[in-house]
Amino acid sequence: MDSDPNQRPIHVAICIDSSVYSRYRAILRHLCVGLSDLIAGIRIVTPTREATALSLGPVQAVIHEEIRWPFRKQRTKEVIAKLSAKPPNIIHAMSAGSYANSESLANAFDIEIVYQVTAYEDVFALAESQFTGMKHVICASEPLREACLSQCRLSPADVTLVRPGVVCAKEPTCYRVADRVPTILATASFEPDSGVDQLIRAIALVKGKNQEMLAFLLGGGPEEDQLRQIATRLNLNSSVIFAQPEGDILQAMVGADIFVIPSAEKSISARSLQAMGQGMAVIAVDGGVSDAYIADETAIVARAATAPDLAAAIERLLIDRDFARQIATNAIAHMKDRHTMSRMADQTAEIYHKLALRKTTLKMPKSSKS
């Protein structure tokens, strides 16, 4: 809660669309919990009813209809009306899908806007933004920060690196049970470019070398039927299990050894960071948005999203269990050092206060000369 009497109390409206909520849910929850002790009030502005799960104490949900043509003006007015009883003084737009709505709200209330950048899609949207008011950009990784500075005509002073915070385990889950069949976990949308097809083929290559494993592919999407057919053709039905990600993904991670991100990430995902925080041995693909994957230190970084490259990484972790445990241990230490929940909340609240102070200072009337 705001405690400095010289600071303007912060009431923030955090705008969340369904896309960022689905991949960033755990981090959003940690952020709201952390901010609730640092600022006066938080409202989650969203068309996603599942986001009401973020409501807790001072965190309130404002649910609205999807804001799109031909009802954009009408529905924007409805959101403004819902917020007007206690107007926010900061708008925090969590992703490209909420930028336009957030800009309309910032203009309506004449307040500052914070753009959250967790994906290359966000960078592209920010580069095209026509918003002329005061703004600040929070980037979730150094590659995203560099992309913003190179593409969005922003001053470095207006772009801050705030790494997302996650829960960390005391010891790695990787190979905690020594005599169990190794378990591989992947969480991905089953889209054409997800890399899951290459992962399935990689598993077949590794099993062809008499390496035992059990792989759980958690997700869904338009390519699911085709992916199941690939697994069937490769005689992997007893080794590759498709399932919907239900409940807390951490429960699935605690019992798994290896986490595979089968393609270069275009967006930061809570699940991959959670996997590192829980001490799974992570396989990532070079060229993604995250800066958490340090080759052979915190993860194995495959050169490309191909079956041979993924198979080589999987086989290495299956054969050299000491190495797998070591990078999992390093990953936990890395998360504890750079991805703490308290630091994420503190940095975000500090940005809110600086913006609010800047706005107040600019609005102060000039003193008249006597």
C-alpha positions as CSV (number, residue, x, y, z in Angstrom):
1,M,0.0,0.0,0.0
2,D,1.2,3.5,-0.7
3,S,2.9,4.8,2.5
4,D,4.9,7.9,1.6
5,P,2.6,10.9,2.3
6,N,4.5,12.9,-0.4
7,Q,3.6,10.3,-3.1
8,R,0.4,10.3,-5.1
9,P,-1.7,7.2,-4.2
10,I,-1.5,4.8,-7.2
11,H,-4.7,3.3,-8.6
12,V,-3.8,1.2,-11.6
13,A,-6.0,-0.5,-14.2
14,I,-4.2,-3.5,-15.6
15,C,-5.6,-4.4,-19.1
16,I,-5.3,-8.1,-19.9
17,D,-6.4,-10.0,-23.0
18,S,-7.0,-13.7,-23.3
19,S,-3.7,-14.4,-25.1
20,V,-1.4,-13.0,-22.5
21,Y,-3.5,-14.5,-19.7
22,S,-3.2,-18.0,-21.0
23,R,0.6,-18.0,-21.2
24,Y,1.4,-15.5,-18.4
25,R,-1.2,-16.4,-15.8
26,A,1.1,-17.4,-12.9
27,I,3.3,-14.3,-13.4
28,L,0.3,-12.1,-13.5
29,R,-0.9,-13.6,-10.2
30,H,2.5,-13.0,-8.6
31,L,2.5,-9.4,-9.8
32,C,-0.9,-8.6,-8.5
33,V,-0.1,-10.2,-5.1
34,G,3.2,-8.2,-4.9
35,L,1.6,-4.9,-6.0
36,S,-1.2,-5.2,-3.5
37,D,1.2,-4.3,-0.7
38,L,2.8,-1.5,-2.6
39,I,0.0,0.6,-4.2
40,A,-3.5,1.8,-3.2
41,G,-5.6,-0.2,-5.7
42,I,-5.6,-2.6,-8.6
43,R,-8.3,-3.3,-11.1
44,I,-8.0,-6.0,-13.7
45,V,-9.7,-4.8,-16.9
46,T,-10.4,-7.8,-19.1
47,P,-12.8,-9.6,-21.4
48,T,-11.5,-12.9,-20.0
49,R,-13.8,-14.1,-17.2
50,E,-11.1,-16.6,-16.1
51,A,-9.0,-13.6,-15.1
52,T,-11.3,-13.0,-12.1
53,A,-9.1,-15.6,-10.5
54,L,-6.6,-12.7,-10.0
55,S,-9.1,-10.9,-7.7
56,L,-7.8,-10.9,-4.2
57,G,-8.2,-8.2,-1.5
58,P,-7.5,-4.9,-3.2
59,V,-7.4,-6.5,-6.6
60,Q,-10.7,-6.2,-8.3
61,A,-11.8,-7.5,-11.7
62,V,-13.7,-5.3,-14.3
63,I,-15.1,-7.7,-16.9
64,H,-16.2,-6.2,-20.2
65,E,-17.3,-7.4,-23.6
66,E,-14.7,-7.8,-26.4
67,I,-13.8,-4.4,-27.7
68,R,-13.8,-4.6,-31.5
69,W,-15.5,-3.1,-34.5
70,P,-18.3,-2.2,-34.9
71,F,-18.9,-1.8,-31.2
72,R,-15.5,-0.4,-30.2
73,K,-16.7,3.1,-29.2
74,Q,-19.8,1.9,-27.3
75,R,-17.9,-0.8,-25.4
76,T,-15.0,1.5,-24.6
77,K,-17.5,4.0,-23.1
78,E,-18.9,1.1,-21.0
79,V,-15.4,0.3,-19.6
80,I,-14.8,4.0,-18.9
81,A,-18.1,4.2,-17.0
82,K,-17.2,1.2,-14.9
83,L,-13.8,2.8,-13.9
84,S,-15.1,6.3,-13.3
85,A,-16.3,5.8,-9.7
86,K,-12.7,5.6,-8.7
87,P,-10.6,6.7,-11.7
88,P,-7.2,5.1,-12.2
89,N,-4.1,7.2,-12.5
90,I,-2.1,4.6,-14.3
91,I,-3.0,2.2,-17.2
92,H,-0.9,-0.9,-17.5
93,A,-1.4,-2.6,-20.9
94,M,-0.1,-6.2,-20.6
95,S,0.1,-7.1,-24.3
96,A,-0.5,-6.1,-27.9
97,G,-4.1,-7.3,-27.7
98,S,-4.9,-4.7,-25.0
99,Y,-2.8,-1.8,-26.3
100,A,-5.6,-0.1,-28.3
101,N,-8.1,-0.4,-25.5
102,S,-5.5,0.8,-23.0
103,E,-4.7,3.9,-25.1
104,S,-8.4,4.8,-25.3
105,L,-8.6,4.6,-21.5
106,A,-5.4,6.6,-21.0
107,N,-6.8,9.3,-23.3
108,A,-10.2,9.3,-21.6
109,F,-8.7,9.8,-18.1
110,D,-5.7,11.9,-19.2
111,I,-3.3,9.5,-17.5
112,E,0.0,7.7,-18.0
113,I,0.3,4.3,-19.7
114,V,2.7,1.5,-19.1
115,Y,3.2,-0.9,-22.0
116,Q,4.2,-4.4,-21.0
117,V,6.3,-6.2,-23.7
118,T,6.6,-9.9,-23.4
119,A,6.6,-10.9,-27.1
120,Y,7.9,-9.8,-30.5
121,E,4.2,-9.2,-31.4
122,D,4.1,-6.5,-28.6
123,V,7.2,-4.8,-30.1
124,F,5.6,-4.7,-33.6
125,A,2.4,-3.2,-32.1
126,L,4.2,-0.7,-30.0
127,A,6.2,0.5,-33.1
128,E,2.9,1.2,-34.8
129,S,1.3,3.0,-31.9
130,Q,0.0,6.5,-32.4
131,F,-0.4,7.3,-28.7
132,T,1.1,10.7,-27.9
133,G,0.7,10.8,-24.1
134,M,3.3,9.9,-21.5
135,K,4.3,6.3,-21.5
136,H,6.8,3.9,-20.2
137,V,7.7,0.4,-21.5
138,I,8.5,-2.6,-19.4
139,C,10.3,-5.4,-21.2
140,A,10.5,-8.9,-19.8
141,S,13.9,-9.8,-21.3
142,E,17.0,-8.1,-22.7
143,P,16.3,-9.2,-26.3
144,L,12.9,-7.6,-26.1
145,R,14.4,-4.4,-24.6
146,E,16.9,-4.2,-27.5
147,A,14.1,-4.8,-30.0
148,C,12.0,-2.0,-28.5
149,L,14.9,0.5,-28.6
150,S,15.8,-0.3,-32.2
151,Q,12.2,-0.4,-33.6
152,C,10.0,1.9,-31.5
153,R,11.8,5.3,-31.4
154,L,12.0,5.3,-27.6
155,S,14.5,6.9,-25.2
156,P,16.4,4.3,-23.1
157,A,15.1,6.2,-20.0
158,D,11.6,5.2,-21.0
159,V,12.3,1.4,-21.4
160,T,13.0,-0.7,-18.3
161,L,14.0,-4.3,-18.0
162,V,11.8,-6.0,-15.4
163,R,12.2,-9.8,-15.5
164,P,9.1,-11.8,-14.5
165,G,9.2,-13.5,-11.1
166,V,8.5,-17.1,-10.4
167,V,8.3,-19.6,-7.5
168,C,11.6,-21.5,-7.0
169,A,12.1,-24.9,-5.5
170,K,14.8,-25.7,-2.9
171,E,16.3,-28.5,-5.0
172,P,15.8,-29.7,-8.6
173,T,13.1,-32.1,-9.5
174,C,15.2,-33.4,-12.3
175,Y,16.1,-37.1,-11.6
176,R,15.1,-36.8,-8.0
177,V,13.8,-40.3,-8.2
178,A,16.7,-42.2,-9.6
179,D,15.1,-45.5,-10.6
180,R,12.1,-44.1,-12.5
181,V,11.7,-44.0,-16.2
182,P,12.8,-40.4,-17.2
183,T,9.9,-38.1,-17.8
184,I,9.8,-35.3,-20.5
185,L,7.3,-32.5,-20.4
186,A,6.4,-30.0,-23.1
187,T,3.7,-27.4,-23.0
188,A,2.9,-25.8,-26.3
189,S,0.0,-24.7,-28.5
190,F,-0.4,-27.3,-31.2
191,E,0.0,-24.8,-34.0
192,P,1.8,-25.3,-37.4
193,D,5.0,-23.6,-36.2
194,S,5.1,-24.9,-32.6
195,G,7.9,-27.5,-33.2
196,V,5.9,-30.2,-31.5
197,D,6.0,-32.4,-34.7
198,Q,9.8,-32.2,-34.6
199,L,9.8,-33.0,-30.9
200,I,7.8,-36.2,-31.6
201,R,10.2,-37.2,-34.3
202,A,13.1,-36.5,-32.0
203,I,11.7,-38.8,-29.4
204,A,11.4,-41.5,-32.0
205,L,15.1,-41.0,-32.9
206,V,16.2,-41.3,-29.3
207,K,14.0,-44.3,-28.6
208,G,15.6,-45.9,-31.7
209,K,18.8,-45.9,-29.7
210,N,17.1,-47.9,-26.9
211,Q,16.7,-44.9,-24.5
212,E,13.6,-45.2,-22.4
213,M,11.4,-42.2,-21.6
214,L,7.9,-41.1,-21.1
215,A,6.8,-37.8,-22.8
216,F,3.8,-35.7,-21.8
217,L,2.7,-33.1,-24.4
218,L,0.3,-30.7,-22.6
219,G,-1.6,-28.4,-24.9
220,G,-4.2,-28.2,-27.6
221,G,-4.8,-26.6,-31.0
222,P,-5.6,-27.2,-34.7
223,E,-2.6,-29.5,-35.3
224,E,-3.5,-32.0,-32.5
225,D,-5.0,-34.6,-34.8
226,Q,-2.0,-34.5,-37.1
227,L,0.4,-34.7,-34.2
228,R,-1.3,-37.7,-32.8
229,Q,-1.1,-39.4,-36.3
230,I,2.6,-38.7,-36.4
231,A,3.0,-40.4,-33.0
232,T,1.0,-43.4,-34.1
233,R,3.0,-43.8,-37.3
234,L,6.2,-43.8,-35.3
235,N,4.9,-46.4,-32.8
236,L,5.0,-43.9,-29.9
237,N,1.5,-44.3,-28.5
238,S,2.9,-45.9,-25.4
239,S,5.6,-43.3,-24.9
240,V,4.0,-40.0,-26.0
241,I,0.9,-38.9,-24.0
242,F,-1.3,-36.0,-25.1
243,A,-3.2,-34.1,-22.4
244,Q,-4.9,-30.8,-21.7
245,P,-3.0,-28.7,-19.2
246,E,-5.4,-28.7,-16.2
247,G,-5.0,-27.1,-12.8
248,D,-1.6,-25.8,-11.6
249,I,1.1,-26.7,-14.1
250,L,3.6,-26.8,-11.2
251,Q,2.1,-30.1,-10.0
252,A,3.0,-31.7,-13.3
253,M,6.5,-30.2,-13.2
254,V,7.3,-31.5,-9.8
255,G,7.2,-35.0,-11.1
256,A,9.1,-34.5,-14.4
257,D,12.8,-34.4,-15.3
258,I,13.2,-32.7,-18.6
259,F,11.3,-29.7,-20.0
260,V,11.4,-29.1,-23.8
261,I,10.6,-25.9,-25.6
262,P,10.6,-27.3,-29.1
263,S,10.8,-24.0,-31.1
264,A,12.4,-20.6,-30.7
265,E,10.1,-18.7,-28.4
266,K,8.3,-15.7,-29.8
267,S,6.9,-14.7,-26.4
268,I,7.9,-15.2,-22.8
269,S,5.9,-18.0,-21.2
270,A,5.4,-18.5,-17.5
271,R,5.7,-22.2,-17.9
272,S,9.2,-22.3,-19.3
273,L,10.4,-20.0,-16.4
274,Q,8.5,-22.1,-13.9
275,A,10.2,-25.2,-15.3
276,M,13.6,-23.6,-14.6
277,G,12.5,-22.4,-11.1
278,Q,11.4,-26.0,-10.2
279,G,14.7,-27.4,-11.3
280,M,13.8,-29.3,-14.5
281,A,16.6,-29.7,-17.1
282,V,15.4,-27.4,-19.8
283,I,16.0,-27.7,-23.6
284,A,15.4,-24.5,-25.5
285,V,16.0,-23.5,-29.1
286,D,18.3,-20.7,-30.1
287,G,16.9,-17.4,-31.3
288,G,14.0,-16.9,-28.9
289,V,13.0,-13.9,-26.8
290,S,14.2,-15.2,-23.4
291,D,17.6,-14.4,-21.9
292,A,17.2,-17.1,-19.2
293,Y,18.7,-19.9,-21.3
294,I,22.5,-19.8,-20.9
295,A,23.9,-22.7,-23.0
296,D,25.2,-25.6,-20.9
297,E,24.7,-23.6,-17.7
298,T,21.0,-23.1,-17.1
299,A,19.7,-25.0,-20.1
300,I,20.7,-26.9,-23.3
301,V,20.2,-24.6,-26.3
302,A,19.6,-26.5,-29.5
303,R,20.8,-24.8,-32.7
304,A,17.5,-25.3,-34.5
305,A,14.0,-26.6,-34.0
306,T,14.8,-29.9,-35.9
307,A,14.3,-33.5,-34.9
308,P,18.1,-34.3,-35.0
309,D,19.0,-31.2,-32.9
310,L,16.3,-31.8,-30.3
311,A,17.1,-35.6,-30.2
312,A,20.8,-34.8,-29.5
313,A,19.8,-32.6,-26.6
314,I,17.4,-35.1,-25.2
315,E,19.9,-38.0,-25.5
316,R,22.6,-35.9,-23.7
317,L,20.3,-35.3,-20.7
318,L,19.2,-39.0,-20.6
319,I,22.8,-40.3,-20.7
320,D,24.6,-37.7,-18.5
321,R,22.3,-37.4,-15.5
322,D,24.9,-35.6,-13.4
323,F,25.1,-32.9,-16.1
324,A,21.3,-32.7,-16.2
325,R,21.0,-32.3,-12.5
326,Q,23.7,-29.6,-12.6
327,I,22.0,-27.4,-15.2
328,A,18.7,-27.8,-13.3
329,T,20.5,-26.7,-10.1
330,N,22.0,-23.8,-11.9
331,A,18.6,-22.8,-13.3
332,I,17.1,-22.6,-9.8
333,A,20.0,-20.3,-8.7
334,H,19.6,-18.2,-11.8
335,M,15.8,-17.8,-11.2
336,K,16.4,-16.9,-7.6
337,D,19.0,-14.3,-8.6
338,R,17.2,-12.6,-11.5
339,H,13.5,-13.6,-11.5
340,T,12.2,-12.9,-8.0
341,M,8.6,-12.0,-7.4
342,S,9.4,-9.3,-5.0
343,R,11.8,-7.5,-7.3
344,M,9.3,-7.7,-10.2
345,A,6.6,-6.1,-8.0
346,D,9.0,-3.5,-6.5
347,Q,10.3,-2.4,-9.9
348,T,6.8,-2.2,-11.4
349,A,5.5,-0.1,-8.5
350,E,8.5,2.2,-8.7
351,I,7.7,2.9,-12.4
352,Y,4.1,3.6,-11.5
353,H,5.2,6.2,-8.9
354,K,7.7,7.9,-11.2
355,L,5.1,8.3,-13.9
356,A,2.5,9.6,-11.5
357,L,5.0,12.0,-10.0
358,R,6.0,13.2,-13.5
359,K,2.4,13.8,-14.4
360,T,1.7,15.7,-11.2
361,T,4.8,17.8,-11.7
362,L,3.8,18.7,-15.2
363,K,0.3,19.7,-14.1
364,M,1.5,22.0,-11.2
365,P,0.6,25.6,-11.9
366,K,3.6,28.0,-12.2
367,S,4.0,30.2,-9.1
368,S,3.2,33.9,-9.8
369,K,5.8,36.5,-9.1
370,S,5.1,38.8,-6.2
